[in-house]
């Protein structure tokens, strides 16, 4: 067995564990399961063969380019993206080019989500389940454009943007025109559609005070800047705040907004405190003016990451 054959055997196993039905072209039945992965699928002339063509709910949705273990996947995206464009015209597809592109050695896997406003390859731990890809396709509306209320999905606003659109994030406290304000009626209705990245770019204005409670300036700055960073397709960020400056509430506020408005499935946050005497703030210092002696890191992970 060659190194590439061994890699494909591992990929077959990984796909099976993720819920895909793996088969050869001659045995293919695109309706045999929600997710069907067809090996060595012939594309149109000049495009060769896709190592795996992925069908979701009876329509082509993506491709997998298999490489032997140890091969460098960086740069292979050009080859696999070409396969995504080579599906024969008569075959049903969710979008053209196909939106989901993988490169894998069976040990390392890269994934590009073409539904993102700025698609780029990233490492993933496993192949996504078919129902996950189906959910993303449904959320993005497969090329949605505004429709009359009579034919619009319930709860979707008339001005909901297509998948991958949205304004660029800004840490400015001013609210861009048309940007909904958190806390208003049905503010989350327009955030049920699109990928995590596109929704992260359409986050509503941060509510900074309610009742007798008010966020401190450092908390407001941290939340706004971290959301801007996520909107720039940077999935990891470091927040550095002083002891007593409200790190926990900052993290909770951010996680709440990511789950509610950006569709994050989960979020993790870790913190550490440096308690050296030289770095300790003076007793009379206010939280906003204390030196940064504590580092907090917040990382968001979603099935789109």
N, C-alpha and C positions, 0 to 999 in steps of 0.2 A: 504494500500500500504506500503510495507516494505521500509526501508531506501535505499536498493540497487535498488529496482524497481523505486523509486523516482529519484535516480541518473541516471538510464538508460533513464528515460523519459527526463531528462534535457539534457543528451548526445545526444539523438535523435534530440532534438530541435537545439542543437548547430551544429550538423552535417548538418541538413537541411539548417541552415543559411549559412553554409560554401559551400553549393552547392552539398551536397551528397544526393543521393537517398537511403533512409533507408528502408529496407524490411526484412521479415523473409525468412528462407531458402526455404520454399515451394513456395514462391512468387518471388524468385530471378530470375533476368534477368540481367546478367552481362554486357549486351550491351544496357540496358535501358537508361543509362546516362554515361557521362565520368567517374563519380565517383559513385560507388555503395557500400554501407555499409550493409553487411548481418549479422543479429543478430544470435547468438548462432550457429555458424558454426561448424559442427563436423570435427575434425581433425583425423589423423591416430591413430590407437590403441596406448594407453599409453599417448596421448597428450591432451585428453579431448576435450573441446569445446572452441573456441575463442568467447569471448563476441561479438566482431564485427570483421568481415574479410573485409578488404578494397580492392576493385577492382578499378583499374585505366585503362581506355581504354581496358577493357576486360581481364586484367591480374591481378592476386593477387599482391598487393604491400605492405600490412601492416596489423597490427592487433591493436585492442584497448582492453585493460583490464579495465573493469568497477569496481569501488569500491564505497562503500557507502560514503556519505559526512562525512568528519571528519577523514576518514581513512588516515594513513600515506602511501604516495606513494613511499617513499624512500625504496628500497629493493624489491619492486614489480616488478622491471625490470627483475629479474631472472625468474619470472613466465611468464611474457609477452614475453620475448625473447624465452622461450621454445615454446610458441604457434607459434612464427614466424618460427620455424623449423618443425612444424607438419603438413604442408599442404600436402594433398594427392598427390602422384607423378603424376597422370594423369592430374591434373588441371594446367592450364597455369599460369605462374608466371613471373614477371620481373626478379627476382633474388631469390635464395634460400641460406640462410634463407631470409625471407621477410625483406626488408630494413627499413621500417617505423614502429616504435613501439610506441604506446601511452599507458599511464595509466591515468585514469581520474575519478574524483568523480562528475563531472559536475560543480564543483566550481574551482577545481584545476586540472591542466593537465600537465603531464610530457611527453616529446617527446624525442626519440632517433633516430637519423638519421644514419642508418647503412652504408650509403655511405661515411661518414666521415672517415678519416684515423684512428682516435681514437674515436669511437662512445661513447657518454656518455649522460645520461638523463639530460634534462634541462626543466625549466618551460616555458610554452608558454601560450599566452593569449586566444588562440582559436585553433580549428583544422584547418589545412591547407586546402586550396581549392584543388580540384582534379587537376586543371590545373597547380597548383604550384608543386605538386608531379610529375606530368607528365613532367614538364619542367626540374626538377632535374634529373629524370631518363634519359631524353634525353641528358642533358648536360654531364652526367656521362657515357653515352654510354652503360650502363648495361653490364659491364665486358669487356669494350673496350680493344683491344690490337692493336698495330700498324698494319696498313694495307697498301697495295700498293696505290699509288696516285690515280689510276683509280677508286678505290672503297672507297676512303677516303672522308668524308664529306668536302665540300668546305671550305677552310680557315683553316682546322685543320692540323697542322704540322705532318710530319711523325713520329717525336719522341715525340708526345704528350703523357704524361703518363696516365695510367688508373685512374679512379676516386679514390681519397683517397691516391694517391701517391704523391711524390714530396720530395725535400730535406728539411731538417730541417732549420728553419730560423736562421740567425746569424747576430748580430749587427756589425760584422766586415766590414770595408770599402772595403775589397777585394771582388771581384766578383767570386763566385764559378764557376768552369769550366762549360760551357754550359748554364750559366744563361744569358738570353738576356738582353741587355742594353736598358733602357727606352729611347725613342727618335729615335731608329733605325726603319727601314721600317718594317711594319707589326708586330711590337713587341707585339701587343695585341691579335694576332691571336691564340696563344697557351693558352690564358687565358679565352676562351669562354667555357671551359669544366671543369667539376669537381665541387665539393661543395665549399662553401665559404672558409672553413678551408683548403682544399687542395690547392685552388688557392692562399690563403694568404701565403702559404708556398713556393709558386713559384713566388713571386713578382719580377719584374725586378729590376735591379740595379737602385738606385736613381740618377737622374741627379742633380748634385749639382751646376752647373754653366752653363749659356748660355748667349750669347751676352755679355752685360756689367753687367749682374746680377749674383750674387753669394750668395748661402745660407750661413748663419753664422754657425759655428761649433755646436752651441747649437741647431739650427734647424735641422741639419743633424742627430745629436745624438738622438733627440726626435723622429723624423720620423722613423729612423731605429729601435730604441728600441721598439717603440709602435707596429710596424709591426711584430717584433719578438715576442712580447707578444701575439698578435692576433694569430700568427702561432702556439703558444703553447696552443691554445684553451682557452684563457683568454679574454672574450668579452668586458671587461671593463678595462680602464686604466686611470691613472692620470698623467698629464704632469704639472710640476711646472717650470715656467720660469719667469724671471725678467721683470719688466715694460720696454717696449721698445725693447724687445729682439726678437720680430717678432712672437708673439703667433698666430695672425690672419692668417698670411701667412703660418705658420706651419700647422695650422688646415686645411686650404684650400688645401694645397699640399697633406696632408694625405687623406682627403676626396676624392680628385680627383683620387688618386691612388687606393683607395679601390673600388670606383665605376668602374673605367676603367679596372683594372686588377683582382680584387678579386670578382667582380660581386655583390657588395653590392647594395641593393635596396635603402637604405637611410642611412644617418649618422647624428648624432646629436652631437653638441659641445657646451659646456657652459663654461664661464670663470668668475672669480671673482678676484678683486684686493684688496689687503690689503694696505691701505694708512696710516699706522702709521708712525710717524716721526722717531721712533727708527729703523724702518726697511727700510727706504728710502735709495736708493743708493746715493753715492756721485755724484756730478755734473759731474766730470771728468771721471767717470767710463765708460767703454765700455760695450755694451750689453752682450758680452760674459763673462764679469767678474762680472757683477752685482749680488747682492744677490737675491735669489729667493723669491720675495715678492708677486708674483702673481701665483695663481693656476688655471690651465686650465684642464678640464676633457673632454676627447673625448670618445664617445661610439659609436661603430658601430652596427647597427641592419640590418639584412637581413632576407628574408623569409627562409634561412637555419638555422637564430638564433631564 
